[in-house]
Amino acid sequence: MSLYDMYFSKQNKNYMFNTLSSLILQESGYDIKNDQSYIELYRLYYPGIFDMIDTDEISILNKQLINTIGEIILQRLKEQKPIEKIKEDKNKNKIVDKKKCIKNIYSINREKKSINRFNFKIKLSEYKTFCPKTITLLKEKNILFSNDTIFLRFNDSDNISFIYKDKKKLGNDEYYTYECLSDDIIESKDILSIEILNYLLMTPSTKKDIFKIKKSKNINYEKDKYTCLEIKNNNFIVDQEIGLLNDKQELIKSVFSKHILNDYILIEKTDLKDSKYILKMNQNISIQILI
């Protein structure tokens, strides 16, 4: 029997669910065996483990299954909100929500020590607590979009699940919006840490998405005046909105690319006195919060 057949056999599925249920019961005191919401969650995540691990041993697959799905279930139990009651709870809180205020967190406003738009730190000292509501981000070719569920990890500890809600198209870009599955309250810190993870709690990218301006100068090209930016190994395109950042990687203003010539990007003639870095404005991630 192949590894695929062994892993997806009814015997293995049932055995591993019983094993997982026993471990969850020992850890949390809650029996998930007869809870349909956690049975469905197990079925949802089960296939992805096979694609996630490169191995020839069923024992390694099953261990990863326990670790991954077990962590997700324990986190949801910690939140103390059964999945099937989420919609009901939201309806009950509608009146309360109307008295509160909606704000947005933007990934382009992140701190310089951030890794990228999927793993960043941001100043949020004006709010003591908040409730995450939705997240909207550009559809890209990475593992984040392989499932209708994604997670946001706040302060390196709170894994909050979001489910796909809808999408909209702006020009050639498609943006996906995900809605929070719970009413979790997040404690805000002076510097808030945010990670965006796929349904297996894996990061979609570790690559930097802010580019250093190596050189710049004003030039004439095809009878027009431009400011030329030398950006090594860039993948910008023509007519793309570009954010100009200072040495602290704070957004100054945005411009549009007019021509791309290998490592050179031509923008409208601009004073670059304080500009040290650039980023793609269409990759900005918006997180809606209730305060």
C-alpha positions in Angstrom: 0.0 0.0 0.0 1.3 3.4 -0.9 2.0 6.2 1.6 -0.9 8.1 0.1 -3.3 5.2 0.5 -2.2 4.6 4.1 -2.5 8.2 5.2 -6.0 8.7 3.6 -7.4 5.3 4.6 -10.4 5.4 6.8 -8.5 3.4 9.5 -5.8 6.0 9.8 -8.2 8.9 9.8 -10.3 7.5 12.6 -7.3 6.3 14.6 -5.6 9.7 14.4 -8.8 11.5 15.3 -9.3 9.3 18.4 -5.6 9.9 19.3 -5.9 13.6 18.9 -9.2 13.7 20.9 -7.5 11.9 23.8 -4.6 14.3 23.8 -6.9 17.3 23.7 -8.9 15.9 26.5 -5.8 15.4 28.7 -4.5 18.9 27.8 -7.8 20.9 28.1 -10.4 18.8 29.8 -12.6 19.1 26.7 -13.8 16.1 24.7 -14.0 17.0 21.0 -15.2 13.6 19.9 -18.9 14.6 19.7 -18.4 18.2 18.8 -19.3 18.5 15.1 -17.4 21.8 14.7 -14.1 20.2 15.7 -14.8 17.1 13.6 -15.3 19.4 10.5 -12.1 21.3 11.4 -10.2 18.0 11.5 -11.6 17.1 8.1 -10.7 20.5 6.7 -7.0 20.4 7.8 -6.3 16.7 7.3 -5.5 16.7 3.6 -3.1 19.7 3.8 -0.7 17.8 6.1 0.1 15.3 3.3 1.2 18.1 1.0 3.0 20.0 3.8 5.5 17.2 4.7 8.1 15.6 2.4 8.5 12.1 3.9 8.1 8.4 3.1 7.0 7.5 6.7 3.4 7.5 7.9 4.6 8.0 11.5 6.1 11.4 10.6 2.9 12.5 8.8 0.8 11.5 11.7 3.1 13.3 14.2 2.8 16.5 12.1 -1.0 16.0 12.0 -1.2 15.9 15.8 1.1 18.9 16.2 -0.5 21.1 13.6 -4.2 20.4 14.1 -3.8 20.0 17.9 -2.3 23.5 18.2 -5.2 25.0 16.2 -7.8 23.2 18.3 -6.2 24.1 21.6 -5.9 27.7 20.6 -9.7 27.8 19.7 -10.5 26.1 23.0 -8.4 28.7 24.8 -10.5 31.4 23.2 -13.5 29.7 24.9 -15.9 30.4 21.9 -17.3 27.3 20.3 -17.2 27.6 16.5 -20.9 27.0 16.0 -21.8 29.9 18.3 -19.7 32.5 16.6 -22.4 33.9 14.3 -24.9 33.9 17.1 -22.5 35.8 19.4 -21.9 38.4 16.6 -25.6 39.1 16.3 -25.9 39.6 20.0 -23.1 42.1 20.0 -24.3 44.2 17.1 -25.8 46.9 19.4 -22.5 47.1 21.4 -20.5 47.4 18.2 -22.4 50.4 17.0 -21.2 52.3 20.1 -17.6 51.6 19.2 -15.3 52.9 16.5 -13.8 51.2 13.5 -10.1 51.9 12.8 -7.6 50.4 10.3 -4.1 49.1 10.6 -2.0 49.4 7.5 1.1 47.3 6.8 2.8 50.3 5.1 2.9 52.1 8.5 5.1 49.3 10.0 8.2 49.8 12.0 11.6 49.6 10.3 12.5 46.4 12.2 9.7 44.5 10.6 10.4 41.6 8.3 7.8 42.3 5.6 4.0 42.9 5.1 3.2 39.5 6.4 5.3 39.8 9.6 5.5 43.3 10.9 5.5 45.5 14.0 3.5 48.7 14.3 3.0 51.5 16.9 -0.5 51.2 18.4 -0.1 52.9 21.8 -3.3 54.9 21.5 -5.5 51.8 22.0 -5.4 49.6 25.1 -7.5 46.8 23.5 -9.2 46.1 20.2 -11.2 43.5 18.4 -10.0 42.4 14.9 -12.8 42.3 12.4 -11.5 41.9 8.8 -8.3 41.8 6.8 -8.0 42.8 3.1 -4.9 42.0 1.0 -3.7 41.6 -2.5 -4.2 38.1 -4.1 -0.7 36.8 -4.7 0.9 33.6 -5.8 1.8 32.1 -2.4 0.6 29.5 0.1 -1.6 32.0 1.9 -4.4 31.6 -0.6 -4.5 27.8 -0.8 -7.4 27.6 1.7 -10.3 29.8 2.7 -9.0 30.2 6.2 -6.0 32.3 7.3 -4.6 33.2 10.7 -3.4 36.4 12.3 -1.0 36.1 15.1 -0.9 39.0 17.5 1.9 39.7 20.0 3.6 36.4 19.1 0.9 34.4 20.9 -2.7 34.9 19.9 -3.6 33.0 16.7 -6.9 34.4 15.4 -8.7 32.6 12.5 -10.3 34.5 9.6 -12.4 33.0 6.9 -12.7 34.2 3.2 -15.6 36.6 2.8 -15.4 38.2 -0.7 -13.1 39.7 -3.3 -13.0 42.8 -5.5 -10.9 43.9 -8.5 -9.1 47.2 -8.8 -7.5 47.5 -12.2 -5.4 44.4 -12.7 -5.3 43.6 -9.0 -7.6 41.4 -7.1 -8.1 41.9 -3.3 -9.4 39.2 -0.9 -11.2 40.1 2.3 -11.3 37.7 5.2 -13.6 38.0 8.2 -12.7 37.2 11.8 -14.4 34.1 13.2 -14.5 35.2 16.8 -14.8 38.3 19.0 -11.4 38.0 20.6 -10.1 41.0 22.5 -6.4 41.7 21.8 -4.3 43.7 24.3 -2.5 46.4 22.4 1.1 47.3 23.2 3.2 50.3 22.4 4.6 48.1 19.6 2.1 45.6 18.3 3.4 42.4 16.5 1.3 41.0 13.7 2.0 37.9 11.6 -0.3 36.7 8.8 -0.2 32.9 8.4 -1.9 30.3 6.1 -4.3 27.7 7.4 -1.4 25.5 8.6 0.1 28.4 10.5 2.9 28.8 8.0 4.3 32.1 6.8 3.6 32.9 3.1 6.9 34.7 2.6 10.1 35.7 4.4 11.4 37.9 1.6 11.9 41.6 2.2 9.4 43.8 0.3 11.1 47.2 0.8 13.8 48.1 -1.7 16.7 50.4 -1.1 17.3 53.2 -3.6 20.9 52.6 -4.6 21.2 55.7 -6.8 19.0 58.4 -8.2 19.2 61.2 -10.7 17.1 63.4 -12.9 17.3 62.5 -16.6 15.7 63.2 -20.0 14.2 60.2 -21.7 12.2 60.2 -24.9 12.0 64.0 -24.7 10.5 64.0 -21.2 12.0 64.7 -17.8 12.1 61.9 -15.2 13.7 60.9 -11.9 15.6 57.7 -12.3 15.9 55.2 -9.4 18.4 52.4 -9.4 16.8 49.4 -7.7 18.7 46.2 -7.9 16.7 43.0 -8.7 13.4 44.7 -8.7 10.2 43.3 -10.2 8.2 46.5 -10.5 6.0 47.1 -13.5 5.0 50.2 -15.5 2.2 52.4 -14.1 2.6 50.9 -10.7 2.1 53.1 -7.6 5.3 53.3 -5.6 5.7 54.5 -2.0 8.7 56.6 -1.2 10.1 56.0 2.3 12.6 57.9 4.4 15.6 56.4 6.2 13.2 55.3 9.0 11.2 53.5 6.3 8.2 55.9 7.0 6.0 56.7 4.0 6.6 60.1 2.6 4.4 60.1 -0.5 3.6 58.0 -3.5 4.4 58.3 -7.2 3.9 56.1 -10.4 6.4 54.2 -12.4 6.6 55.5 -16.0 9.3 53.2 -17.5 11.2 50.2 -16.3 14.6 49.6 -17.8 16.2 46.6 -16.1 17.5 47.9 -12.7 16.2 51.4 -13.4 12.7 52.8 -12.7 11.7 56.1 -14.2 9.1 58.1 -12.2 7.8 61.6 -12.7 10.5 64.2 -11.8 10.5 64.3 -8.0 12.5 65.7 -5.2 14.1 62.7 -3.5 15.9 64.6 -0.8 14.6 62.4 2.1 13.7 59.3 0.1 15.8 56.2 0.8 13.5 53.2 0.1 10.5 52.3 -2.0 7.7 49.7 -1.8 4.7 48.6 -3.9 1.6 50.4 -2.6 -0.8 47.8 -4.0 0.7 45.3 -1.6 -0.5 47.3 1.4 -2.5 45.1 3.8 -5.5 46.6 5.7 -6.7 45.2 9.0 -10.0 46.6 10.3 -10.3 46.7 14.1 -13.0 47.7 16.5 -11.9 49.8 19.4 
